[in-house]
Amino acid sequence: MSKYLIAGLGNPGAEYAGTRHNIGFGVVDFIAQQHECSFVSSRYAHICEWRHRGKPVLLIKPTTYMNLSGKAVQYWMQAEKISPENILIITDDIALPFATLRLRAKGSDGGHNGLKSIAECLGHTQFARLRFGVGNDFPKGRQADYVLGKWTAEELTAIPEKLKLAEDIVKSFIGHGITRTMNDFNKR
């Protein structure tokens, strides 16, 4: 039975909770809550195991900080013998409008340090990623402040619906594969 690795990217620590950069953590936290599984602290990540349609799924939140996310992803891939096609990385993306979700089978890091770290550790970019748009409403040179900033009250009202959509995408990825899931969800 193939196992799946769903890695939500973010930074550990209370000061990063609820920031745009931590939406990957937010998505896997939401999935864990929906399926009543709890994260436990383990090597390089907080982990939670769950089954979808009988398939084992490992949710992880790397504790290596965003820029070293690859260390955690690579460790858990190897430890659990998970093949690259069964990996899904969930991350924030300033190139997408707020609350836009885009699934890709592979691609460049787009300047995202978490994706860059994963590509460096794995030695390739052939892994699926679900990009959660956080918008780019910041002055030139203020990108770090923006992504490490908290959501606005208006944004917070839209997030629960998008967390549910992200969960649906993750479940479809596990149940139906990347191609069908991209076809079903990227048009929305």
HUMO-V900224 format. One record per pair of residues at least 12 apart in sequence whose ideal C-beta (glycine too) atoms are under 6 Angstrom apart, sorted by the first residue. I is the first residue (numbers start at 1). J is the second residue. D is the distance in Angstrom with one decimal. If there is no record, write none. Layout:
BEGIN
i:I j:J d:D
i:I j:J d:D
END
This chain:
BEGIN
i:2 j:86 d:5.5
i:3 j:56 d:4.6
i:3 j:80 d:5.5
i:3 j:82 d:5.2
i:4 j:57 d:4.5
i:4 j:86 d:4.7
i:4 j:174 d:5.3
i:5 j:58 d:5.2
i:5 j:76 d:5.9
i:5 j:82 d:4.6
i:5 j:87 d:4.8
i:6 j:59 d:5.1
i:6 j:88 d:5.1
i:6 j:170 d:5.8
i:7 j:60 d:4.9
i:7 j:73 d:5.3
i:7 j:89 d:5.1
i:8 j:24 d:3.6
i:8 j:25 d:4.9
i:8 j:27 d:5.2
i:8 j:28 d:3.5
i:8 j:61 d:5.5
i:8 j:90 d:4.6
i:9 j:24 d:3.7
i:9 j:69 d:5.3
i:9 j:91 d:4.5
i:9 j:114 d:4.2
i:10 j:22 d:3.5
i:10 j:24 d:5.1
i:10 j:25 d:3.6
i:11 j:65 d:5.3
i:11 j:66 d:5.3
i:12 j:63 d:4.7
i:18 j:150 d:5.4
i:19 j:148 d:5.3
i:19 j:150 d:6.0
i:20 j:92 d:5.5
i:20 j:134 d:4.1
i:20 j:147 d:4.9
i:21 j:92 d:5.4
i:21 j:147 d:4.3
i:21 j:148 d:5.6
i:23 j:92 d:4.8
i:23 j:132 d:4.7
i:24 j:90 d:4.2
i:24 j:91 d:5.0
i:25 j:61 d:5.0
i:27 j:90 d:4.8
i:27 j:166 d:4.6
i:28 j:59 d:4.6
i:28 j:61 d:5.9
i:30 j:163 d:4.1
i:31 j:167 d:5.1
i:32 j:48 d:4.8
i:32 j:59 d:5.9
i:35 j:50 d:4.9
i:37 j:50 d:4.8
i:44 j:64 d:5.4
i:44 j:71 d:5.8
i:44 j:72 d:3.8
i:44 j:75 d:5.1
i:45 j:60 d:4.2
i:45 j:61 d:5.9
i:45 j:62 d:4.9
i:45 j:63 d:5.6
i:45 j:72 d:4.5
i:46 j:61 d:4.5
i:47 j:60 d:5.2
i:52 j:171 d:5.7
i:52 j:174 d:4.8
i:53 j:175 d:5.3
i:55 j:174 d:5.7
i:58 j:80 d:5.8
i:60 j:76 d:5.6
i:66 j:113 d:5.7
i:66 j:114 d:4.6
i:67 j:113 d:4.5
i:67 j:117 d:5.9
i:68 j:117 d:5.6
i:69 j:114 d:4.2
i:69 j:117 d:4.8
i:69 j:118 d:5.7
i:70 j:117 d:3.7
i:70 j:118 d:4.2
i:70 j:120 d:5.7
i:70 j:121 d:3.1
i:73 j:118 d:5.1
i:74 j:121 d:4.2
i:84 j:126 d:5.7
i:84 j:127 d:5.5
i:87 j:127 d:4.8
i:88 j:128 d:4.7
i:88 j:173 d:5.4
i:89 j:129 d:4.5
i:90 j:130 d:4.7
i:91 j:114 d:5.6
i:92 j:132 d:5.7
i:92 j:134 d:4.7
i:93 j:131 d:3.9
i:93 j:133 d:5.6
i:94 j:134 d:5.8
i:94 j:136 d:4.5
i:96 j:131 d:5.9
i:96 j:133 d:2.9
i:97 j:133 d:5.1
i:97 j:135 d:5.8
i:98 j:133 d:5.6
i:98 j:135 d:3.8
i:99 j:158 d:5.1
i:99 j:162 d:4.9
i:100 j:133 d:3.7
i:101 j:132 d:5.9
i:101 j:165 d:6.0
i:102 j:131 d:4.8
i:103 j:130 d:5.2
i:103 j:169 d:5.9
i:103 j:181 d:5.9
i:103 j:182 d:5.0
i:103 j:186 d:5.9
i:104 j:129 d:5.5
i:105 j:128 d:5.5
i:105 j:178 d:4.8
i:106 j:125 d:5.3
i:106 j:126 d:4.8
i:128 j:178 d:5.3
i:130 j:169 d:5.9
i:169 j:185 d:5.2
END
